[in-house]
Amino acid sequence: MTSNTAHVAAGQEVGRSVDLNADLGEGVGDDEAMLAIVTSANVACGFHAGTPAELRATCRGAAVSGVRVGAQVSYPDRSGFGRRFMDIAPAELTADILYQIGALQGLARSVGVEVTYVKPHGALYNSIVHHTRQADAVIDALRELGATLPLMGLAGSPVLHRARDAGLPVIAEAFADRAYTPDATLVPRTEPGAVLTDSGEIAQRVVRLVSEGTVVAVDGSVLRVDAESICLHGDTPGAVGHAREVREALRLAGIRVSAGS
């Protein structure tokens, strides 16, 4: 590790902990290797990627590894991997969310685990940060399921405030390998530099996020980000190497990796 990480390690961050999550069950990447590193698995529900057999296998792997399972719901956009905005009527979107969660719940229970949170994927994740009608459609789906499943979303975003106001538990999330704009949203993947690729840089960034609660935006400004979970993308080149280096950097910094309650 670099001297910056070593300096943080000497800062005695003992007692701190963070959840590491990854998008899995998508039929890309190395799910088995990622399940040995992360503490939460955002399992695709078939709308943007994944077959029932793949999703069940990922849930089984999570059960073996002691990793909690979340439903990664998305737009019905397999050809675009769920990364294109869709102007779906709220009632239809709510039904889509309910359908996906129900499907994954059945597959997870068949291998002895439960779905314990919900995280939107791709374009849906980014849209509901500010798109209030779609945000409320997702929130309505979780309320109709009893308001017990936490919504995982972008730390500090309006959707998490709306979810809390609606009585939902939430999980605030930050990203290890995605660039941030000055207003604390994610730089679109279509822009240069949107995805970080250097394992050492990513690891140092995560240690800073957890120990200081800050991240540097693309314009050099320092953002306050209070996150309970850090996303490690499982489908990017070098994803497993990034994840391993992040986990080791957190260990050296005295930061425990553990799923939330």
Secondary structure, DSSP 8 states (H G I E B T S, - for coil): --HHHHHHHTT--TT-EEEEEEEESSSSS-HHHHHTT-SEEEEE-SSSS--HHHHHHHHHHHHHHT-EEEEEE--S-TTTTT-S-----HHHHHHHHHHHHHHHHHHHHHTT--EEEEEE-HHHHHHTTT-HHHHHHHHHHHHHTTS-S-EEEETT-HHHHHHHHTT--EEEEEESSB-B-TTSSB--TTSTTSB---HHHHHHHHHHHHHH-EEE-TTS-EEE---SEEE--SSSTTHHHHHHHHHHHHHHTT-EE----
